[in-house]
Amino acid sequence: MSLGRTDGTPGAGADRGRSGRARPRTAPGRTGRPPLTGPQRFLLGGSFLITLGSFAVLPYMSVLLHQRLGLGLGTVGIVLAVASLIQFAGGVVAGPVTGRIGLRRAMLLALGLRTAGFAALVPGLTSPVLAVGALLLVSAGAALYLPANKAYLVEGAAEAQRPRLLSASSSAFNAGMALGPPAAAPLVMGSPGVLFSCVTVLFALVGAGHALLPAGAADRPSDGSSDGSSDRSSDGSSTAPAAGRAPGSGAPHPGPSPFVVTVLSVYAFMFFQHYLALYAVPRTSAAFYGAVLTGYAALLVVAQPLLAERVAALSYPAALRWGFGAMAAGMAAIGAGGHAGIAVGGALLCLGEIVLFLKNDLEALARSSAAPANVFGRQRLAAGIGAFASGVVGGQLYGAAESAGSARGFWVAVCLQCLLLPVLLLRRRRTARDP
């Protein structure tokens, strides 16, 4: 899988395409938009297949554990909560692991765990202990894989390339998430063993492809150096103080902490994710709700790469205002009710997600002097905290709104939170302006 001859520019053959010297390979007249390398294209395709396989199984785990294996709903809830905690909070382990064994080996380890987990679900159809253990293995693999995947994708990329790479990665993941559940529906109840076997084979094949990826600087820790900062001469790369960092990373930036903003972004967004079904299905239909989710996923897959450079060009304060503002408008539209209100609200929430989630990752990378895997691991932890807080607060809030006889009051309350969050985040920094 050669990375060196994508445009024939002098010197391109000596550049393996993932180092900080990738920019000279850009063809004349195409400033800032070099072609994707072979490994980057493979990772994007692999991201789609991995999420397709995962979401062919994971959304149905509550059904498997409760209806087929007979676990009580309380027990099922605890199992799913622990699995979610591992998947999100476990991301902080990705940085130290990749620092010791490298990004490629970390992805292989993660895929090995997930492959073993899906394989164990086959005998787990008759054993609750095996099924729960298999789910936890899959969650542990997910915690390690995503930060390593994103870090490998952006390793050595110039800061201007990151929006395109991260938005394409997000689109690949979201496409798999959208298509996985309907693809599995014909098998999940009648022939779950066949489904789990197919997903296991899929993960094994994707893992074999990862084994063929070229080793970069971050994959060759030596003499106890976990940052890879002095370990880059063998592939011609460079001077970045941590593997995968573009020059200028870690420079001071005004504005609130990306970790805090990520917590609050996911906190606000998950009200929509958790409670739309509870609100929309009785007022419209299950089919309309499914159509809204499908349209949401399609819009996200298409729009995020198209908007990536515009989002990157926004200052962080402006991105917070646009992102939370779109979420507030979306919550208000959903609260207005009806088919049109819910559909428009979903589209506005999609815009808010695109702006906030991408900008938070870009800002976290730009501000940190750590390796990208550490940064993405912390961002996963922030997302987990936000999702947990939203679940706790949202349940109480929705229950109170229903008790008061107006579920629409829930969306009004969430809308007000979305309006207040950027004000509170930026209040102490109104005099600071991004360059």
C-alpha positions in Angstrom: 0.0 0.0 0.0 2.3 2.7 -1.3 1.9 6.2 -0.1 4.5 8.0 -2.0 3.3 8.7 -5.6 -0.1 10.4 -5.4 0.6 13.4 -7.6 4.1 13.0 -9.0 5.5 16.1 -7.2 9.3 16.1 -6.8 10.3 14.4 -3.6 6.9 12.8 -3.1 8.3 9.3 -3.3 10.5 9.9 -0.3 7.6 11.1 1.8 5.4 8.4 3.2 2.4 10.7 3.3 1.7 10.6 7.1 4.5 12.9 8.3 4.6 16.6 8.8 6.1 17.0 5.3 2.9 16.0 3.5 2.2 19.5 2.2 4.8 19.5 -0.6 2.9 16.7 -2.3 -0.1 19.0 -3.0 -0.6 19.5 -6.8 -0.2 23.0 -8.2 -3.3 25.0 -7.8 -4.7 22.9 -5.0 -3.4 24.6 -2.0 -4.4 23.1 1.3 -6.2 20.1 -0.2 -3.6 17.3 -0.8 -5.1 13.9 -1.8 -5.9 11.3 0.8 -3.2 8.7 1.3 -3.8 5.0 0.9 -3.9 4.3 4.7 -6.2 7.3 5.2 -8.6 5.9 2.6 -8.4 2.5 4.2 -9.1 3.8 7.6 -12.2 5.7 6.4 -13.5 2.6 4.7 -12.7 0.5 7.7 -14.4 3.0 10.0 -17.6 2.5 8.1 -17.4 -1.3 8.2 -16.5 -1.4 11.9 -19.4 0.8 12.8 -21.7 -1.1 10.5 -20.8 -4.3 12.2 -21.0 -2.9 15.7 -24.4 -1.3 15.2 -25.7 -4.4 13.6 -25.4 -5.9 17.1 -25.1 -3.4 19.9 -28.6 -1.7 19.6 -30.2 -5.1 20.1 -28.2 -6.2 23.1 -31.0 -5.1 25.5 -33.4 -7.4 23.6 -30.9 -10.3 23.7 -30.1 -9.9 27.4 -33.7 -9.5 28.5 -35.9 -11.5 26.2 -33.6 -14.4 25.1 -31.4 -14.8 28.3 -34.0 -13.7 30.8 -32.1 -11.0 32.7 -34.2 -8.5 34.6 -34.5 -5.0 33.2 -32.7 -3.6 36.2 -29.8 -6.0 35.6 -29.8 -5.2 31.9 -29.6 -1.5 32.7 -26.6 -2.0 35.0 -24.8 -4.1 32.3 -25.4 -1.5 29.6 -24.4 1.4 32.0 -21.1 -0.4 32.8 -20.5 -1.1 29.1 -21.1 2.6 28.3 -18.7 3.6 31.1 -16.0 1.4 29.8 -16.5 2.5 26.2 -16.2 6.2 27.1 -14.1 6.5 30.2 -11.8 3.8 28.9 -10.7 6.2 26.1 -8.2 7.8 28.5 -6.2 4.5 28.5 -5.7 4.8 24.7 -3.0 7.5 25.1 -0.7 5.5 27.4 -1.3 2.3 25.5 -0.5 3.8 22.1 2.5 5.5 23.6 3.9 2.1 24.6 3.0 0.0 21.6 2.2 2.4 18.8 -1.0 3.4 17.0 -1.1 0.5 14.6 -0.6 -2.1 17.3 -3.2 -0.4 19.5 -5.8 -0.6 16.7 -4.9 -4.2 16.2 -5.3 -4.9 19.9 -8.6 -3.1 20.0 -9.9 -5.0 16.9 -8.7 -8.3 18.5 -10.7 -7.6 21.6 -13.8 -6.7 19.6 -13.5 -9.7 17.3 -13.2 -12.0 20.3 -16.2 -10.3 21.9 -18.4 -10.8 18.9 -17.2 -14.4 18.6 -18.1 -15.0 22.2 -21.6 -13.8 21.6 -22.3 -17.0 19.6 -22.0 -19.3 22.6 -23.3 -16.4 24.7 -26.7 -17.0 23.2 -27.1 -19.7 25.9 -25.0 -18.2 28.7 -25.7 -14.8 30.3 -22.2 -14.8 31.8 -20.6 -15.2 28.4 -22.9 -12.7 26.8 -22.1 -10.0 29.4 -18.4 -10.8 29.2 -18.5 -10.5 25.4 -20.3 -7.2 25.6 -17.6 -5.8 28.0 -14.8 -7.1 25.6 -16.4 -5.2 22.7 -16.7 -2.1 24.8 -13.1 -2.2 25.9 -12.0 -2.6 22.3 -14.1 0.4 21.3 -12.6 2.5 24.0 -9.1 1.8 22.6 -9.9 1.8 18.9 -11.5 5.2 18.3 -8.7 7.5 19.8 -6.0 5.4 18.0 -7.9 5.5 14.7 -8.3 9.2 14.8 -4.7 9.8 15.9 -3.4 7.6 13.0 -5.7 9.5 10.6 -4.3 12.9 11.5 -0.7 11.9 12.4 1.6 14.4 10.9 -1.2 16.2 9.0 -1.0 20.0 8.8 -3.6 21.8 10.9 -5.5 22.9 7.7 -6.0 19.2 6.7 -7.5 18.1 10.0 -11.1 19.4 9.4 -11.4 17.4 6.2 -10.0 14.2 7.8 -12.0 14.4 11.0 -15.2 15.3 9.2 -14.7 12.4 6.7 -14.1 10.1 9.7 -17.2 11.2 11.4 -19.3 10.7 8.2 -17.9 7.2 7.8 -18.8 6.3 11.4 -22.3 7.8 11.2 -23.0 6.1 7.9 -22.2 2.7 9.6 -24.4 3.7 12.6 -27.3 4.5 10.3 -27.1 1.3 8.2 -26.1 -1.2 10.8 -29.5 -1.7 12.6 -31.7 -2.1 9.5 -29.1 -4.4 7.9 -29.3 -6.7 11.0 -33.0 -6.6 11.4 -33.8 -9.7 9.3 -31.4 -11.8 11.4 -31.3 -10.4 14.9 -34.4 -12.2 16.2 -34.5 -15.3 14.1 -30.9 -16.2 13.5 -28.7 -14.2 15.9 -25.9 -16.8 15.8 -25.6 -16.2 12.0 -25.5 -12.4 12.6 -22.8 -12.6 15.3 -20.7 -15.0 13.1 -20.9 -12.6 10.1 -19.9 -9.7 12.3 -17.0 -11.7 13.7 -15.7 -12.5 10.2 -16.1 -8.9 9.2 -14.0 -7.7 12.1 -11.4 -10.3 11.5 -11.0 -9.2 7.9 -10.8 -5.5 8.8 -8.2 -6.4 11.5 -6.2 -8.2 8.8 -6.3 -5.1 6.7 -5.0 -3.0 9.6 -2.0 -5.3 10.0 -1.0 -4.2 6.5 -0.9 -0.5 7.4 2.5 1.1 7.3 4.2 1.8 10.6 4.7 5.5 11.3 6.8 7.3 13.8 4.2 6.8 16.6 4.4 3.0 16.0 8.1 2.8 16.8 8.6 3.8 20.5 12.1 3.2 21.5 14.3 3.4 24.6 11.2 4.0 26.8 10.2 7.1 24.8 6.4 7.1 24.8 5.8 10.3 23.0 7.7 9.4 19.9 9.3 12.8 19.9 12.8 11.7 19.2 11.8 8.7 17.1 11.0 10.1 13.7 14.1 10.0 11.6 13.5 6.6 10.0 10.6 7.8 8.0 11.9 11.2 7.2 9.6 13.1 9.5 10.4 15.8 11.7 10.4 18.0 14.6 6.9 17.8 16.2 7.3 17.4 19.9 4.7 14.6 20.0 3.9 12.0 17.4 1.2 13.2 15.0 1.2 16.8 16.1 1.3 19.5 13.5 3.6 22.4 14.0 2.1 25.1 16.3 0.1 22.6 18.3 -0.2 23.5 22.0 0.0 27.3 21.3 -2.2 29.4 23.7 -5.7 30.0 22.5 -8.3 32.2 24.1 -11.7 30.7 25.1 -13.1 28.0 27.3 -11.6 24.6 27.7 -12.5 22.2 24.9 -12.9 19.4 27.5 -15.5 21.4 29.4 -17.2 22.5 26.1 -17.3 18.9 25.0 -19.0 17.8 28.2 -21.6 20.5 27.8 -22.1 19.9 24.1 -22.8 16.2 24.6 -24.9 17.0 27.7 -27.2 19.3 25.6 -27.3 17.0 22.5 -28.1 13.8 24.4 -31.5 15.2 25.5 -32.5 15.0 21.9 -30.9 11.5 21.5 -32.4 10.1 24.7 -35.9 11.6 24.7 -37.0 12.3 21.1 -38.5 8.8 20.8 -40.5 9.2 24.0 -41.9 12.5 22.8 -42.3 11.9 19.0 -43.6 8.4 18.6 -46.9 9.0 20.5 -47.5 12.3 18.7 -46.6 11.0 15.2 -45.7 7.4 14.6 -42.8 5.0 14.9 -42.4 5.0 11.1 -42.0 8.8 11.1 -39.6 8.7 14.0 -37.5 6.2 12.1 -37.6 8.4 9.0 -36.4 11.4 11.1 -33.4 9.3 12.4 -32.6 8.1 8.9 -32.8 11.6 7.4 -30.7 12.9 10.3 -27.9 10.4 9.7 -28.0 11.0 5.9 -27.8 14.8 6.5 -24.9 14.4 8.9 -22.9 12.1 6.5 -23.3 14.5 3.6 -23.2 17.9 5.3 -20.3 17.5 7.7 -17.5 17.2 5.0 -19.1 20.0 3.1 -19.1 22.3 6.1 -15.8 21.2 7.7 -13.6 24.0 6.4 -16.2 26.6 7.3 -16.4 25.2 10.8 -12.6 25.2 11.1 -12.5 28.9 10.0 -14.8 30.0 12.8 -13.3 31.3 16.0 -14.1 29.1 19.0 -16.5 31.7 20.6 -18.4 32.0 17.2 -18.6 28.2 16.9 -20.1 28.0 20.4 -22.7 30.6 19.5 -23.6 29.0 16.2 -23.6 25.5 17.6 -25.6 26.0 20.8 -27.8 28.5 19.0 -28.7 25.8 16.4 -29.4 23.3 19.2 -31.6 25.8 21.0 -33.6 26.5 17.8 -33.9 22.8 17.2 -35.2 22.0 20.7 -37.7 24.9 20.3 -38.9 23.5 17.0 -39.4 20.0 18.5 -41.3 21.5 21.4 -43.6 23.2 18.9 -44.7 19.7 18.0 -46.1 18.2 14.8 -44.3 16.4 12.0 -42.8 19.6 10.6 -41.5 20.8 13.9 -39.8 17.6 14.7 -38.3 17.3 11.3 -37.0 20.8 11.3 -35.8 20.4 14.8 -33.8 17.3 13.8 -32.1 19.2 11.0 -31.2 22.1 13.3 -29.8 19.7 15.9 -27.7 18.1 13.1 -26.2 21.5 12.3 -25.4 22.1 15.9 -23.7 18.7 16.2 -21.6 19.3 13.1 -20.4 22.7 14.4 -19.8 21.8 18.0 -18.4 18.3 17.9 -16.0 19.0 15.0 -14.8 22.3 16.4 -14.3 20.8 19.9 -11.9 18.1 18.5 -10.0 20.6 16.4 -9.6 23.0 19.2 -8.5 20.3 21.6 -5.8 19.2 19.1 -4.7 22.7 18.5 -4.3 23.6 22.2 -2.6 20.4 23.3 1.1 19.4 23.3 0.1 15.8 23.9 0.0 13.1 21.2 -3.4 13.0 19.3 -4.4 9.6 20.9 -4.2 11.2 24.3 -6.3 14.2 23.1 -9.0 12.0 21.6 -9.0 9.8 24.6 -9.8 12.8 26.8 -12.4 13.9 24.4 -14.1 10.5 24.7 -14.0 10.8 28.5 -15.6 14.3 28.2 -18.4 12.9 26.0 -19.0 10.1 28.5 -19.4 12.6 31.3 -21.8 14.7 29.3 -23.9 11.7 28.2 -24.1 10.5 31.8 -25.1 13.9 33.1 -27.7 14.3 30.4 -29.2 10.9 31.3 -29.5 11.7 35.0 -30.8 15.3 34.5 -33.0 14.4 31.5 -34.9 11.7 33.3 -35.9 13.9 36.2 -36.7 16.8 33.9 -38.8 14.8 31.5 -40.7 13.2 34.4 -41.4 16.6 36.0 -42.7 18.0 32.6 -45.0 15.0 32.1 -46.2 15.3 35.7 -47.0 18.9 35.0 -49.1 17.8 32.0 -46.8 19.4 29.4 -44.0 17.3 27.8 -43.3 20.4 25.6 -42.1 22.1 28.8 -39.1 19.7 28.7 -38.0 21.0 25.3 -38.5 24.6 26.5 -36.3 23.9 29.5 -33.6 22.3 27.3 -33.8 25.1 24.8 -33.2 27.7 27.6 -30.1 25.7 28.7 -28.7 25.7 25.2 -29.2 29.5 25.0 -27.5 30.0 28.4 -24.5 27.7 28.0 -22.5 29.8 25.5 -23.3 32.9 27.5 -21.9 31.3 30.7 -18.9 29.8 28.9 -17.9 33.1 27.2 -18.9 35.6 29.9 -15.5 35.7 31.5 -13.7 36.0 28.2 -15.6 38.6 26.3 -12.6 40.7 25.9 -10.6 37.8 24.3 -10.9 37.4 20.5 -9.5 34.7 18.3 -6.9 35.8 15.6 
